[in-house]
Amino acid sequence: MSVSPRSAAVIGAGVIGQVYAGRLAAAGHSTWLLARGETLDRMRDRGVTLIRDGQSTTAPVTVVGSVEEIPPVDVVYLAVRGDQVVEALPVVQGVRATTVVTLVNLAGDALEVAERIGADRVVLGFPGVGGTRTDDAVTYQVVKQQPTTLGKYDGREEPVVADLHDAGFAVEVVDDAASWLATHAVFIAGAGAAILAAGSSQAVGEDRKRTAAMVASVRDGFEAIAQHGVTVTPTPLKVIFTVVPKFFAVYYWGKQMRGDLGRLALAPHVLATRDTEFSLLAREVRDLTGGDAPLLDAALEQAGFPDADLPGAAT
């Protein structure tokens, strides 16, 4: 069911930003996309071009280079890497919008970011697409196992859900977005460490020992954050790592790492952000687990992230 078109601004012109801006604009929502540098120059020339399943579309997005070019909008989406959030928050605060939606892997900083944005207008969330970009276009896939996830905020999220449904996104609303993001960060740390150590998600999925080590590291992380008061959620992710027999979890995740989830959603982003967002995520996850996840720590070290090498670690 279509909704009355609303207006949106998207901060960040990477894969996530372009996909959400492009699909909202294609659905009839007035959409501005803030880009910078060479990305801004290229996109002003060619617009936002999205490729899915071999089909290319160019969306009617207004690409801008400064926040002053964005008029008042209904909602602003923050779609930058986790390591860019601190720099981007003043930009977000400069956009005149009723609601701010984060589509970022915030790990342990979710509540702090929400406080800085403002408790009366924030909706914490996480994107449900993965892909790659070139100078000419973004090639993406919707992640079937991971719909766009939004927190529940006394109904403030409902118009956003309607907008995203109108743009063709599957959306899940969760009660505790901060715990969801912390749980997801631990999962990405374990899966990402395995991918980086092996070189690809395919290599992880084809090697039962690597898959088993990945499952053990994520289970270890989940148990640690639970000890520190984090609710491990969503339930299906908790169950597959901590409840079902290990042999089944290894079989399941081997298949996922060989399939679209590993090849299209996890591996491209982890490999592209090894020295940026993922390195920050590794530090934040270690903070979340409080030193109580030795298997996850070992996996991160094997992937090239010993404690002393992490940004912000003591020397």
BAKE-657323 format. One record per residue: residue in three letters; chain; x, y, z of N, C-alpha, C in turn. Coordinates in steps of 0.1 Angstrom, whole numbers. Layout:
N
ALA A X Y Z X Y Z X Y Z
...
END
This chain:
315
MET A 8 -12 0 0 0 0 9 12 0
SER A 6 22 -9 14 34 -10 11 44 0
VAL A 21 51 5 18 62 15 20 75 7
SER A 15 86 14 17 99 8 32 102 8
PRO A 38 106 -3 52 109 -4 56 119 6
ARG A 67 116 13 73 125 23 87 130 18
SER A 94 137 26 107 142 22 117 136 31
ALA A 129 134 25 140 127 32 153 133 28
ALA A 163 133 37 177 136 34 185 124 39
VAL A 195 121 31 204 110 35 218 115 36
ILE A 224 113 47 238 118 50 247 106 48
GLY A 256 107 37 265 96 34 261 90 21
ALA A 271 90 11 268 85 -2 276 73 -6
GLY A 278 64 4 283 51 2 272 42 -4
VAL A 275 29 -3 265 19 -8 251 21 -1
ILE A 251 21 12 239 22 20 232 35 16
GLY A 239 46 17 232 59 14 226 60 1
GLN A 234 55 -9 228 56 -23 216 47 -25
VAL A 217 35 -19 205 26 -21 193 31 -15
TYR A 194 36 -2 182 41 5 177 54 -2
ALA A 186 63 -5 182 75 -12 175 72 -26
GLY A 182 63 -33 176 60 -46 163 53 -46
ARG A 161 44 -37 148 37 -36 137 46 -31
LEU A 140 55 -21 130 64 -16 126 74 -27
ALA A 136 79 -35 133 88 -45 125 81 -56
ALA A 128 69 -60 121 62 -70 106 59 -66
ALA A 104 59 -53 90 57 -48 82 70 -47
GLY A 88 81 -51 81 94 -51 84 103 -40
HIS A 93 99 -31 97 108 -20 107 118 -24
SER A 105 130 -21 115 140 -24 128 137 -15
THR A 139 135 -22 151 130 -15 163 138 -18
TRP A 171 142 -8 184 148 -10 194 139 -4
LEU A 206 138 -11 217 130 -7 229 139 -6
LEU A 235 139 6 247 147 9 259 139 6
ALA A 267 144 -4 280 137 -8 291 147 -6
ARG A 303 143 -9 315 152 -8 326 147 -17
GLY A 335 156 -20 347 153 -27 344 148 -41
GLU A 352 138 -46 351 133 -59 337 126 -61
THR A 332 120 -50 319 113 -51 308 123 -55
LEU A 309 135 -48 299 146 -51 300 150 -66
ASP A 312 152 -71 314 156 -85 308 146 -95
ARG A 311 133 -92 306 123 -101 291 121 -101
MET A 286 122 -89 271 120 -87 263 132 -92
ARG A 269 144 -92 262 155 -98 261 154 -113
ASP A 271 147 -119 271 145 -133 262 133 -137
ARG A 262 122 -130 255 110 -134 243 107 -126
GLY A 241 113 -114 230 110 -105 233 97 -98
VAL A 222 91 -92 223 79 -84 219 67 -93
THR A 228 58 -96 225 47 -105 226 34 -96
LEU A 216 26 -96 215 14 -88 214 2 -97
ILE A 221 -9 -94 220 -21 -102 216 -32 -92
ARG A 205 -39 -96 201 -51 -88 196 -62 -98
ASP A 202 -73 -96 199 -85 -104 200 -81 -119
GLY A 211 -74 -122 214 -70 -136 206 -59 -142
GLN A 196 -54 -134 188 -43 -139 193 -30 -134
SER A 195 -20 -142 201 -7 -138 190 4 -139
THR A 189 12 -128 180 23 -128 187 35 -122
THR A 182 47 -127 188 60 -122 176 67 -115
ALA A 179 70 -103 168 76 -94 169 91 -94
PRO A 157 97 -92 157 112 -92 160 118 -79
VAL A 173 116 -74 178 121 -62 184 134 -64
THR A 182 144 -55 189 156 -56 202 155 -48
VAL A 214 155 -55 227 154 -48 232 168 -45
VAL A 236 169 -32 241 182 -27 254 180 -20
GLY A 261 192 -19 275 191 -13 275 198 1
SER A 264 204 5 264 210 18 251 209 25
VAL A 250 210 38 238 208 45 229 220 43
GLU A 235 232 39 227 244 36 218 242 24
GLU A 221 233 15 213 230 3 201 221 6
ILE A 200 216 18 189 207 21 178 215 28
PRO A 166 215 23 155 222 29 150 214 41
PRO A 140 219 49 134 211 59 128 199 54
VAL A 130 187 60 125 174 56 119 167 67
ASP A 111 157 64 104 149 74 114 140 82
VAL A 124 134 75 133 125 81 147 126 75
VAL A 157 124 83 171 124 78 176 110 82
TYR A 183 104 72 189 91 75 204 93 75
LEU A 210 88 86 225 88 88 230 75 83
ALA A 237 75 72 242 63 65 257 64 62
VAL A 265 65 73 279 66 71 285 53 78
ARG A 299 52 77 305 41 84 306 44 99
GLY A 308 34 107 308 36 121 319 46 125
ASP A 330 45 118 342 54 122 340 68 117
GLN A 329 71 110 326 85 105 315 91 113
VAL A 309 84 123 297 90 130 300 103 137
VAL A 311 103 145 315 115 153 316 127 144
GLU A 322 126 132 323 137 123 310 141 117
ALA A 301 131 115 288 133 108 277 139 117
LEU A 278 137 130 267 141 139 264 156 138
PRO A 275 165 138 271 179 136 264 182 123
VAL A 267 175 113 260 176 100 246 173 101
VAL A 243 161 108 229 157 110 222 167 118
GLN A 228 173 128 221 182 137 218 195 129
GLY A 225 197 118 223 209 110 211 208 100
VAL A 206 195 99 194 193 90 181 195 98
ARG A 172 203 92 160 205 99 150 194 95
ALA A 149 184 105 141 172 103 134 168 116
THR A 122 163 114 115 158 126 121 146 132
THR A 126 137 124 131 124 128 144 121 122
VAL A 153 115 130 167 111 125 168 96 127
VAL A 170 89 116 172 75 116 186 71 114
THR A 192 63 122 206 59 120 206 45 113
LEU A 214 44 102 216 32 95 230 28 96
VAL A 235 26 108 249 25 111 252 14 121
ASN A 263 7 120 268 -3 129 274 4 141
LEU A 265 7 151 269 16 162 276 8 174
ALA A 275 -5 174 281 -13 185 277 -8 198
GLY A 287 -4 207 284 0 220 281 15 222
ASP A 281 22 211 279 37 212 265 41 209
ALA A 255 32 208 242 35 203 235 45 212
LEU A 235 43 225 228 52 234 234 65 235
GLU A 248 66 234 254 79 234 251 87 221
VAL A 251 80 210 247 86 197 232 91 198
ALA A 224 83 203 210 87 204 208 99 213
GLU A 216 100 224 215 111 233 219 124 225
ARG A 230 123 217 235 135 210 225 139 199
ILE A 219 130 193 209 134 183 197 140 189
GLY A 193 134 201 181 139 208 171 128 209
ALA A 167 126 222 158 115 225 144 117 219
ASP A 141 129 216 127 132 210 126 130 195
ARG A 137 127 188 136 125 174 145 114 168
VAL A 152 107 176 160 96 171 153 83 169
VAL A 156 76 159 152 62 157 165 54 153
LEU A 170 46 163 181 38 160 177 26 150
GLY A 186 24 141 183 13 131 195 7 125
PHE A 193 -2 115 204 -9 108 199 -12 94
PRO A 208 -11 84 203 -13 70 202 -28 67
GLY A 194 -30 57 191 -44 52 196 -47 38
VAL A 206 -40 34 211 -43 20 227 -44 21
GLY A 232 -50 11 247 -50 10 251 -49 -5
GLY A 263 -45 -7 267 -44 -21 281 -37 -23
THR A 283 -33 -35 296 -27 -38 293 -15 -47
ARG A 303 -6 -48 301 6 -57 314 8 -65
THR A 311 14 -77 322 18 -86 319 33 -88
ASP A 328 39 -97 325 53 -100 312 56 -107
ASP A 307 45 -113 295 47 -121 282 43 -114
ALA A 282 33 -105 269 28 -100 272 20 -87
VAL A 261 17 -80 261 8 -69 254 -5 -73
THR A 260 -16 -71 254 -29 -73 251 -35 -59
TYR A 238 -38 -57 234 -42 -44 224 -54 -44
GLN A 223 -60 -33 213 -70 -30 206 -68 -17
VAL A 193 -70 -17 186 -70 -4 189 -83 4
VAL A 193 -81 16 197 -92 25 184 -99 31
LYS A 181 -111 25 168 -117 30 168 -120 45
GLN A 180 -124 50 180 -128 64 181 -116 73
GLN A 183 -104 67 184 -92 76 176 -80 70
PRO A 163 -79 74 155 -68 70 161 -55 76
THR A 157 -44 71 160 -31 77 154 -32 91
THR A 162 -28 101 158 -30 115 157 -16 121
LEU A 146 -13 128 144 0 135 139 -3 149
GLY A 143 6 158 139 5 172 125 11 173
LYS A 118 7 184 105 11 187 106 24 196
TYR A 99 34 192 100 47 200 86 54 201
ASP A 77 47 208 64 53 210 57 57 198
GLY A 59 50 187 52 53 174 59 62 165
ARG A 70 68 170 78 77 161 84 70 149
GLU A 86 57 151 92 49 140 81 46 129
GLU A 68 47 132 58 42 123 58 49 109
PRO A 59 62 109 59 68 95 72 64 87
VAL A 83 62 94 95 57 88 93 43 82
VAL A 87 35 90 84 21 85 75 22 72
ALA A 65 31 72 57 32 61 64 37 49
ASP A 73 47 51 82 52 40 90 41 34
LEU A 97 33 42 105 22 38 98 11 31
HIS A 86 8 36 78 -2 29 74 3 15
ASP A 71 16 14 67 22 2 79 21 -8
ALA A 91 22 -3 103 21 -12 107 6 -14
GLY A 99 -3 -9 102 -17 -12 111 -24 -2
PHE A 114 -18 9 122 -25 19 114 -33 29
ALA A 118 -45 32 113 -52 44 118 -46 57
VAL A 110 -44 67 113 -37 79 109 -45 91
GLU A 118 -46 101 115 -53 114 117 -42 125
VAL A 107 -41 134 108 -32 145 111 -40 157
VAL A 121 -35 165 125 -43 177 123 -34 189
ASP A 121 -40 201 119 -33 213 132 -26 219
ASP A 143 -32 217 155 -28 223 166 -26 213
ALA A 166 -15 206 176 -13 194 190 -13 199
ALA A 193 -8 211 207 -7 215 212 -21 218
SER A 205 -30 224 209 -44 226 210 -51 213
TRP A 201 -49 204 201 -55 190 214 -51 183
LEU A 218 -38 184 230 -34 177 243 -39 184
ALA A 243 -41 197 254 -47 204 255 -61 200
THR A 244 -69 200 245 -83 196 250 -84 182
HIS A 245 -76 173 249 -76 159 264 -73 157
ALA A 269 -64 165 283 -60 165 292 -72 168
VAL A 288 -80 178 295 -92 182 295 -102 171
PHE A 283 -104 165 283 -113 154 292 -109 142
ILE A 291 -96 139 300 -91 128 315 -92 131
ALA A 318 -90 144 332 -91 148 337 -106 146
GLY A 329 -115 150 333 -129 149 333 -134 134
ALA A 322 -131 127 322 -134 113 332 -127 105
GLY A 334 -114 108 343 -106 100 358 -111 103
ALA A 361 -114 115 374 -119 118 377 -132 110
ALA A 367 -141 109 369 -153 102 371 -150 87
ILE A 364 -141 81 365 -137 67 379 -131 65
LEU A 383 -122 73 396 -116 71 407 -126 72
ALA A 406 -135 82 417 -145 83 418 -154 72
ALA A 406 -158 66 405 -167 55 407 -161 41
GLY A 404 -148 41 404 -141 28 391 -139 21
SER A 381 -147 24 368 -146 18 358 -154 26
SER A 345 -151 25 335 -158 31 334 -172 26
GLN A 336 -174 13 336 -187 6 346 -196 13
ALA A 358 -191 16 368 -199 22 364 -203 36
VAL A 357 -195 43 352 -198 56 342 -209 55
GLY A 332 -207 46 321 -217 45 326 -231 40
GLU A 337 -231 32 341 -244 27 350 -252 36
ASP A 354 -245 47 363 -252 57 356 -253 70
ARG A 352 -266 74 344 -268 86 351 -263 98
LYS A 365 -264 99 372 -260 111 371 -245 112
ARG A 372 -238 101 370 -223 102 356 -219 106
THR A 346 -226 100 333 -223 104 330 -226 119
ALA A 335 -237 123 333 -240 137 340 -230 147
ALA A 352 -225 143 358 -215 151 351 -202 151
MET A 345 -199 140 336 -187 139 324 -188 148
VAL A 318 -199 147 306 -202 156 310 -201 171
ALA A 321 -207 174 325 -207 188 329 -193 193
SER A 335 -185 184 339 -171 188 326 -162 190
VAL A 316 -164 181 304 -156 183 297 -160 196
ARG A 296 -173 198 289 -178 210 296 -172 222
ASP A 309 -173 222 317 -167 233 314 -153 236
GLY A 313 -145 225 310 -131 226 296 -128 231
PHE A 286 -136 227 272 -135 231 271 -138 246
GLU A 278 -148 251 278 -152 265 284 -141 273
ALA A 295 -134 268 302 -124 275 293 -111 277
ILE A 287 -107 266 279 -95 267 266 -97 276
ALA A 261 -110 276 250 -113 285 254 -111 299
GLN A 267 -115 302 272 -113 316 273 -99 320
HIS A 275 -90 310 276 -76 312 263 -68 310
GLY A 252 -75 311 239 -69 311 232 -66 298
VAL A 238 -71 287 232 -68 274 222 -80 270
THR A 210 -77 266 201 -87 262 205 -92 248
VAL A 208 -104 246 212 -110 233 200 -111 225
THR A 199 -103 214 187 -103 206 191 -99 192
PRO A 184 -104 181 171 -111 182 172 -126 186
THR A 161 -132 190 161 -145 195 166 -155 185
PRO A 162 -155 172 168 -165 163 183 -165 162
LEU A 189 -153 163 204 -153 162 210 -159 175
LYS A 204 -156 186 208 -161 199 207 -176 199
VAL A 196 -181 194 193 -196 194 203 -203 185
ILE A 206 -198 173 214 -205 164 229 -206 169
PHE A 233 -196 177 247 -197 182 248 -203 196
THR A 238 -202 204 239 -206 218 230 -218 223
VAL A 220 -221 215 211 -232 219 212 -244 211
VAL A 211 -243 198 211 -255 189 224 -263 190
PRO A 224 -275 188 237 -283 188 247 -277 179
LYS A 260 -278 183 270 -271 176 271 -276 161
PHE A 269 -289 159 271 -295 146 261 -288 136
PHE A 249 -285 141 239 -279 132 243 -265 130
ALA A 247 -257 140 251 -243 138 263 -242 128
VAL A 272 -252 129 283 -252 119 278 -254 105
TYR A 269 -264 104 264 -267 91 256 -255 85
TYR A 248 -248 93 240 -237 89 249 -225 85
TRP A 259 -222 93 267 -210 90 277 -213 79
GLY A 281 -226 77 289 -229 65 281 -226 53
LYS A 268 -230 52 260 -227 41 258 -212 39
GLN A 256 -205 50 253 -190 49 266 -183 44
MET A 277 -187 48 290 -180 44 293 -183 30
ARG A 289 -195 24 290 -197 10 280 -191 2
GLY A 269 -187 8 258 -181 0 258 -166 0
ASP A 246 -160 -3 245 -146 -5 248 -138 7
LEU A 244 -143 19 247 -135 31 262 -133 33
GLY A 270 -143 31 284 -142 32 290 -134 21
ARG A 287 -138 8 294 -133 -3 289 -118 -7
LEU A 277 -115 -4 271 -102 -9 270 -92 3
ALA A 266 -97 15 264 -88 26 275 -86 35
LEU A 282 -97 39 292 -96 49 306 -93 43
ALA A 311 -102 34 324 -101 30 328 -88 23
PRO A 320 -82 14 324 -70 7 326 -58 17
HIS A 317 -57 27 318 -46 36 330 -48 46
VAL A 331 -60 51 342 -63 60 356 -61 54
LEU A 358 -66 42 370 -65 35 373 -50 31
ALA A 363 -43 28 365 -29 24 368 -20 35
THR A 364 -24 48 365 -15 59 375 -21 70
ARG A 383 -30 65 393 -36 75 400 -26 83
ASP A 405 -15 77 413 -6 84 405 7 89
THR A 392 7 87 384 18 91 373 13 101
GLU A 362 11 96 350 7 105 353 -6 112
PHE A 358 -16 106 359 -29 112 370 -28 124
SER A 380 -21 122 390 -20 133 384 -13 145
LEU A 376 -3 142 369 4 153 359 -6 160
LEU A 352 -13 152 342 -23 157 349 -33 166
ALA A 361 -38 162 368 -47 170 371 -42 184
ARG A 375 -29 185 378 -23 198 365 -22 206
GLU A 354 -17 199 342 -15 206 336 -29 212
VAL A 337 -39 204 333 -52 208 341 -57 220
ARG A 354 -55 220 362 -59 231 358 -51 244
ASP A 354 -38 242 348 -31 253 335 -37 258
LEU A 327 -41 249 314 -47 253 316 -60 260
THR A 325 -68 256 327 -82 262 336 -81 275
GLY A 343 -70 277 350 -67 290 361 -77 292
GLY A 367 -83 282 378 -92 284 373 -106 287
ASP A 360 -109 286 354 -122 290 351 -131 278
ALA A 357 -128 267 354 -136 255 367 -140 248
PRO A 375 -149 255 388 -152 250 388 -158 235
LEU A 378 -166 232 377 -172 218 375 -161 208
LEU A 367 -151 211 365 -140 202 377 -131 201
ASP A 384 -129 212 396 -121 212 407 -128 204
ALA A 408 -142 205 417 -149 197 414 -148 182
ALA A 401 -149 179 398 -147 164 401 -134 159
LEU A 399 -123 167 403 -110 162 418 -109 161
GLU A 425 -115 170 440 -114 169 445 -122 157
GLN A 439 -133 154 443 -141 142 440 -133 129
ALA A 430 -124 130 426 -116 118 435 -104 117
GLY A 444 -102 127 453 -90 126 449 -79 136
PHE A 441 -82 146 437 -71 156 441 -75 170
PRO A 454 -76 173 458 -77 187 454 -65 195
ASP A 452 -66 208 447 -55 216 455 -42 214
ALA A 468 -43 214 477 -31 214 476 -24 200
ASP A 471 -31 190 470 -25 177 457 -18 174
LEU A 447 -19 183 434 -14 181 434 1 183
PRO A 427 9 176 426 24 178 421 26 192
GLY A 429 35 199 425 39 212 430 30 223
ALA A 437 19 219 442 10 229 454 16 236
ALA A 457 12 248 469 17 256 481 11 250
THR A 492 20 250 505 16 245 515 16 256
END
